[in-house]
Every structure is written in structure tokens, then in C-alpha cells.
């Protein structure tokens, strides 16, 4: 299983976007080690889901931290992300 680590934020999103194609094909990504997430991090997760759907491949996020659940719920994205 693959994992995302550290903050998913405006400062780190571009580095993760560079890996988006591979990450979107992982099938499952653990978010257990995501320390913090902001709107740029949510945009990254949505892009990964979009790419997976476009490739007709499943992508599931596991071990979602509470802060990320709350943020995605605030923006109404929890269902789209599968939380």
C-alpha cells in the first residue's frame, strides 16, 4: 500500500502533484501520516480521485485523520473523496 505523508498544503502540493499519475493508480493510499491538510491538499486528493476515475481504476483513501475528515466535511467533499 502507498501512503501520503507530512502536510498536504499549498507549500507541498506541487511535489505531490508531480507524482499524481502514479499515486492515482495505487488503488489504495493511506493518509495515516498526513500531519495537516489545507485546501490545496484537498485539491490534490480530488485530482487523484479524478485521474483514477478517468483511468477506470479504483482509488480508496484509508486511515483518514480527523482533521482531514472535518475539513473535507466542511467543504462538502467527504462523499466525493469516499470518506
N, C-alpha and C positions, 0 to 999 in steps of 0.2 A: 504494500500500500504506500502511496505517496503522501506527502504532508506539506503543508504550508507552515512557515514558522516566522516568529517575530511579529512586528507590527505590519498590518496591511493598511498602509496610509499613503497619502499623497507623496511622501518622501520615498517610499519603497515600491509603489505600484509599477513604475516603469520597468524595474528589474524583473518583477513577476510577469508583466505583460510580454517581455521578451521570451518567456518560457510558456506562453499561453497555449500554443498549439500542442505541445507535449502534455501539459497539465490537463487540458480538456479531454485528452484521450486516456487518462489514467483510470477511468472507471469509478474510482473512489479516492477521495482526498480527505485526510484527517486535518482538522483545524484545531486540534488539542493544544498546539503550541503557538497559536496566534495570541499574542500578548495584548493587542489593541487593534481596533478596526475603525476607520472613518469612511466617509462616503466614497473615496477613491478605492478603498478596499472592497466595498460593496460592488462598485462598478467592475472591478476585476472579477469577482465571483460571478456576477451576471454574465460577463463576457465569456468566462469559461463554460458556463451552462449553455450559452447561445452557440458557441462553437461545437460543443458536444452534440447538441440537438441537430445542428446543421449537418454534422457527420453521421447522424443517426446512431449515436453511441450514448450509453447511459453515463451519467456523472452524478455521484452521490457524495455529499459532504457529511463527514462523521465527526463526532466529538466537538460539536459546536460550542464554544464558550458562551456563557450567559450574556456578556456584554455584546457579543455579535448577534445573538438571538434578539436582544432588546432593540438594538439599532435597526436590524432588518425589519422587526415588527413595527417600529416607529415609522419607517418609510413604506410599510406595506409590501415588503419584498420577501417576507419569510416564506410565503407559499411558492413564489417563483423560484426561490433557492432550494426549496424542499426541506425547510427546517421544521 
